[in-house]
Amino acid sequence: LGVGVFFLATEGKEEASAVENNPSKVPQGKPGERSSILYSTGQFFFEYLVVVSLKKMSDGHYEPKITYQFPKRENLLKGQKEEEERLLQAIPLFCFPDGNNWAPITEFTSETFSFVLTNVDGSRKIGYCRRLLPSGRGVRLPEVFCIISCLGCFGLFSKILDEVEKRRQISMAVIYPFMQGLRESPFPAPGKTVTIKSFIPESGTELIELTRPVDAHLEHVEFQALLQRLSPHLILHIFASAVLERRLIFLAEELSVLSQCIHAVAALLYPFTWAHTYIPVVPECLLDTVCCPTPFMVGIQMRHLERVLDQPMEEALMVDLCEGKILRAVGDEEEILPIKLQNEMLTSLNRHNNNNNVHTSEQVNALVSEAFVQFFVRMVGHYASHIKWSKNGSGTFQERAFCKAITSKTSRKFVKKFVKTNMFSLFIEEAEKSRIPQEGTR
């Protein structure tokens, strides 16, 4: 780690040199950095497929190492080569974030999780991981198949990893023609399907259809995961803390639960974006991250709870996803959101919760997202009419007039805090740059 690695901030690339030795230097989102994930069509599905295996060291411990990389890159420029080396150094750490206390085993339930790497230029890469036990007899060690892509689409990549796992149980050699076919296919537009042809010995040629959901901003999200583990009441407390950019720590043992729930919490902020440190699963060697005085949203395995509680932490909201309860709170979470809107959102979430068995995953995503988008529309939806445009087309946001226009005292109290957040500033910066002619304006 000492030579610098990519580091996580919300669901593109920031460098962290020797984070291990200096946790207070965990990099933050830079002002003006946009954390939306690229959705442009026609680009490669993925940049790399890597296999991370556990290698026995001289002291008897196992360390994660990349044992296969596809494709191999050649003729890279110096800067690109350095970037690739940093990326390949960071990946094993996040594929096995739970440390090196491994031993060969005979049974293991495969799990899917993801992480996000952010580089100095603000671009993002997502690691989609499937940890599995290779087929065979006797004791073996799990390995991780990790697909690195700049495209945010968890459902689609989970399906791709299903295909990878199916082929792994036959032979490693069957995986690569499939990945090559995928690499040569253009990424589909929202709502569209791409078909990959793949040959499997004894099964013949298979046609694999990969379809993107119509609503692109929800394709990296599974709100169901959150609703299954936390009451609507607690979800609102977490949302209130996230909206004011506080420190949030989530605890669970399973990597899949941590990454799914944290991605879901970040997605509740749409159309705003979490612009601070964001690590869905904190590697064991980076647990000191919780000492940061700046905002963060992190996931920690339950086995590290005692170590985390022993750290000299600032105020933070600590959520136990296993028991569905809050372990630590600031104490004012109930009062952050205007009570009337809070009750409306509770009603909406309870309704979706009660009908979970009726709705598909996509329907739940749409219904939950709508409830939170409406909250922002009601609170700050009038922002566009408070941007003053000069003759040269540049806009200036009139913050005082914007706040004054809110008649409800409780709503105004909330908005005065919200306008000071990084996420609101970034949103307004974008709005000031991109004038959309309003009806009746010249």
N, C-alpha and C positions, 0 to 999 in steps of 0.2 A: 504493500500500500504506500510505502514511503516515497515511491517515485511519482505518485500522483495518479488518481483514477478518475474516471467519469463519476459524477455523483448525482444522486437523485434529487430532483425538485419536482414540481408536479408533472402528472400524466401527460426538450428538448436539450446544450451540453455544458456543464459547468465543471471546472477542474477543482479537485480537492487535494491539496498536497499534504501528505502525512496527517490526514484527518484523525487517524488513530491516536497520534501523539498530541494533537491540539484540537479537541472537539469543539472548542469555542469558535474555531475557524470554519465550521461547516458553511459552505457557500449558500448564499441567498439568491432568490430571483432578482435580477437587475431591474431597476426602474425601466419601464417601457418594454419589458420582455413579454411577449405574448405566449401563453402556454396552451393555446389551442393546438390540437394534433392535426397534422396534414391529412387532408382527405382527397387530394387531387387524384383523379382517375388516370389510368394509362401508365402509371409508374410500376416498378417492381413490387410484387407482394412482400418481398423480404430482402434484406441485405446479406444475412448470414444464417446458416444453420450450424450450431456448434453442439458437440457432445461433451459434457463435462462429467468426468469420472473421478472416483476417489482413489488416490494413489497412496500407498503405505510409505511413510517417511521413516528415517533411521530411528526415531524415538518411539516408533510403534503407532503413532497417530496417523490418521488418514487426512490428506489434503486434497481439495478439489482442483483438478487440472483439466484444461481443454485437451481432449484426445483426438478430436476431429473437427475440422472447419471446412465448410462448403459455402461458396466457392473460395478457392485460394486466390488471393489478390496478388497480381504481379504488376510491375511497371508503375508503382504508386509514386507520386511526388513526395518529397521529404515531409511536408506538413501532413499529407494524407497518411503516410506510413506511421508517423508519431501518433496521429489520432487513432488509427487502427490498433496500434500497440496498447494504447491506454484503454480502449474499449475491450480488447481481448484480456487485459489484466483484470478488469473490473468484473467481467461476467461470472467467473467461478465463485466469487465472493457472494453474489446475489442468487446464484443457483443453489448454493448450500449455505444460506445465511445462519443456519442453526449450529454453526461451529463444526469442529472436527471430532466430536465424540461418537464416531460411527464404528460399527463392527459388522462383519458379514452376517446376513440374515437369510431366512428361507421364504418369508412372506412379507409383502409390503403392498399396501393399497396405493395405487398410483394417484398422484395429485397434480392439479393444474394451478398455476399462479403466474403473476406477472410483476415486472418491475419497470421503472422508467429511469433512463439515464439522460442527464442534461449536460450539454457541452457549453463551453465558454461563449459560443456565438448564439446561444438561445435555442438551437435546434434540438429536437428530441428523438430519442430512440427508445422503443419499448422492447423488453425481453419477455416473450411468451414461453413459459416453461412447462414441461411435463416430466415429473420425476417418477421413474418406474424401476421395477426390478426386471432385468433381462430374463428371458425364459432360460431354463436350464435345471440341473439337479444340484442338490446340496446347497451350502451357504454361498451367497453372492452379495455384492454391494450394489445399492441403487445407483442409477446414473440419470443425468438430466439432459433432455433434448431441449435446446433453447433456440427459438427463432427470433432473430433481431430484425425489427422492422420500424420504419418511421410512421407506420399506419396504425391508427387506434381502432381496433375492431376485435374485441375479446371473443365474441361468439364465433366469428369466422375462423380465428386462429385456434380456438379450442377444437373445432371440427378438423382442422388440418393436423393438429397434434393427435387426434384420435386415429387418423390415417397413418401417421408416423408410428404410433405405438403398435397398431395392427401389423405393420410391416416389420417392426423391430422383433416381434415374436417369431417371425419367419427367418429373417436374415437382415443384417445391416445393409447388405448389397441391394436389397429391394427398395430401400428408402430413397436412395439418391436419384434414380430415374424419376420418381414421383416429384421430388423437390426441384429437379431440373425443369420438369414440365410446368410446375407451379411458377418457377422463376421466369419462364418464358411467356407466361400469361399476363395480360394487363389486369390491373386491379379494377374490379367492376364499379360502376357508378351506384349510388344508393338505390336500392330496390331491384338492382340488376343481378344476373347470375352469370358466372363463368364456369365452363365445364372443363375439367382436366381428365385426360385419358391416362390410365395407369395400368401397366401389366403386372399381374401377380402370378408367380408360378403355381400351377395346378388350378388356379381360379380363372385365368385368362385375362382379357382386357376389361378393366372396370371404368365406368364413367362417374367421376365424382363432381357433384354440383355444389358450388359455393355461392350462396346468395347473401348480399348485404341487406340489412334492414332499410326501410324507406327513410327513417329518421336518423341521419348520420350522427347527430350529437349524442344519441343514446346507445350507439352500438358498442361502446366500451363499458357498458354499465349493466348491473344486475341488482335493481332495487329490492327484489325479492329476498336477496341474501341479508339485507339490512332489516327488512320487516319481519323476517323469521327469527331474528336474534334480539331485537330491541323493540320496546313499546313505542308507539307514536309519540308519547310524551317525552321519552328520552331522546328520540330522533330530533325533536324540536329543540331540546337543550343543546344537543351537539351542533345542530344547524346554527343556532344563535351564537355559539362560541366561534364557529368557523367563519360566520359572516363578519364578526369583529376581529378576525385574524388573531385568535389566541393560540395557545399551545395545546395540541390534542394528542393524546397517547391512547392507542387501541391495543388491547391484549387478547390473544387467543393462541391456541397451540398450533392449529393448522394454518399453513401458509396460504392455502386457498381461501380460507375464511378472512384472514387479514387483508389480502390483496383485494378480494371482492368488496368487502365492506368499506375499505378506505376509498376505493375508486367510486363507490356509490355516494359516500359523504361528499367527496369533491364535486361530483356531478350535481348535487343538490344546489350548488352555487350558480349553475348556469342561468343567465348568459355571462355571469362573471366567472373569473378563474382564479384558483388558489395560486399565488405567485411566490410562495415561500418554500422552505425545505419540505419535501414530501417524499417519504420513504415507506412504501406499503409494508415491507418487511425489513427491519433493521438487522444487518449482520451482527453477530455477537461481538465482533471486535469494534463496532461503532456504537455500542450502547450509551456511551457518554454524550451522544447527540441530545439526550433528554436534559442536559445541563445548559443547553443554548438559551440565551436570554431573548432571542428573537422568535417569531412565530414558527411553528412546525406542525406537521400532521404526520405521525409515524405509527407503524405497527410493530409490536414487540411480542415475541413468543412468551406464553404464560410461564414457562420454566425460568424466565429471567426476572420475574416480578420482584423478588427480594432484592436483587441487585439494583433494579430501577428505583425501588423505594429508598434505598440507601444513598442514592445520588443527591447532591445538593441542588435540587430543582427549584425553579421559579414556579409561580402559580400555573397550574395546568389542569385540564379536564382529562381524567383517566377513566377509560371505559372498558369494562370487562365484557367481551362479546360472548364468552362461554355461559356466564350466568345472567347476562342481559341486565347489568346494573352499572352504576357509576361508582368508582372506588374513591375518586377524589374530585372535588369541584371547587370553583372559585366561590360559589354561593349565591351569585346573582342571576344565574342562567334563566330562572323563571321570569325575570323582569326585563330581559333585553328586548324581546319582541313585543310590539303593541298587543295587548291582551285580546282585543276583538279579532285581530287577524290570526293570532295564535289559536284561538278557539275554532275559527273557520278551518284552519289547516289541520287541526286535530280531528275535526269532524270528517274532513276529506280523507285523511290517512286511515282513520278507523273504518271508514266505509270500504276502502281498498283492502284493508287487512281482513275484514270479515268475508270478503268475496275472493280471497286468494285462489280458492280452488276453481273459481269460475273463469278467472282471467288467465290469458297466456302471459308468459314472461314479458313479451313486447307490450301488451296492453297495460300491465302493471307499471312498466317503465314510463309509458306515456301518461298514465293517470297521475303517478306520483310527481313526475317532472312538471306537469301542468299546474299542480297545486303550489309548487315553489316558484315557478315562473310568474304565476299570478300575484304572489306575494311581492315580488320585485316590481311588477307592473304597477301595482297599487301604491307602493312606497316611492319609487323613483322613476316611474314611466313617463313623467312630464319633463325629463331632463332635456329632450331635444328642443323644447320651446324656450329653454334658458341658455342656449348657445348663441352668442352674439357674433354675427358674421361680418367681417370687414369686406371692403370692395375687392381686395385681392384674393378673397375666398378662404382666408384663414378664420377659424372659429375660436372664441374665448368663452369658456363656461362661466356663467354668473352664479357663483355658489350661494351668495346671500339671498338673492331673489328666489333661487330654486328652493331653498329651505323655507323661506318666508311664505311661499305659495302653499305650503302644507297647513291645512286648517287644524287638524287634530294635534293636540299638545303631545300626546304619547308617541304619535307617528313622527312628529318633528324632532322629538328627543332622540329617537332611534336614528333617524336620517342624519342628524348632525354628527353622530359618531361614525356612521357608515361612510359618509363622504370623505372621512379622513383615512380610510383604508387604502392599501395599495391596489386592491382589486378594483375599487371604484375609480381611482386615479387613472389606472391603465385603460379602463373602459372609456372614460371621458377623453383621454388623450386620443384614442382611436376615433371617437365621435367628432372631435374637433378637426381631425384631418380629413374625414370623409363626408363632405357635405352631400346630403341627399335632398334635392330640391323639394321643399314642402309645398303643399297646395296653397296657393295664394301668396307665395313669396317670389321675389324677383332676384 
